[in-house]
Amino acid sequence: MLDALTIATAVCALLLAAWCGVAFARHQPTKDWHFIGMAVVSLLALAQLVVGVVQLARGASPEQGTVLFVSYLLGAAACVPAAGFMSLAERTRWGSMTVLAGGVVLAVLQVRLYDIWGG
């Protein structure tokens, strides 16, 4: 795994969560700018998925098991897009809270991926 990518993904996810937290505090739903932020964070998570699969294809193996690692990679790649779709369904301030939660979950998953890989 690339440590820099893991850190960048976690930091960007937390920044997205903070940004949506401000929107939640102001009683605002997610807006177009939030979705651009979600797209950036999702691309980082997707890049990490690709890097992880390539590492596995090259013969590297995570300390705690390949199945667990791939499961966390897939979950990390899906959590922010899922939160984004849920925020579209809930066009109130609670949609912003949903994306906030998705950002925090992604950051925690990044820490766990680093741990599973053997960091």
NORHU-V869127 format. One line per field, one symbol per residue. psi: psi as a letter, one per 40 degrees, with the letter a starting at -180 (. if undefined). A space follows every 10 residues. Layout:
psi = ???
This chain:
psi = ihdddddddd dddddddddd dddddefiii iddddddddd dddddddddd dddddddeei iideiddddd dddddddedd dddddddddg fadddddddd dddddddddd dddddddf.
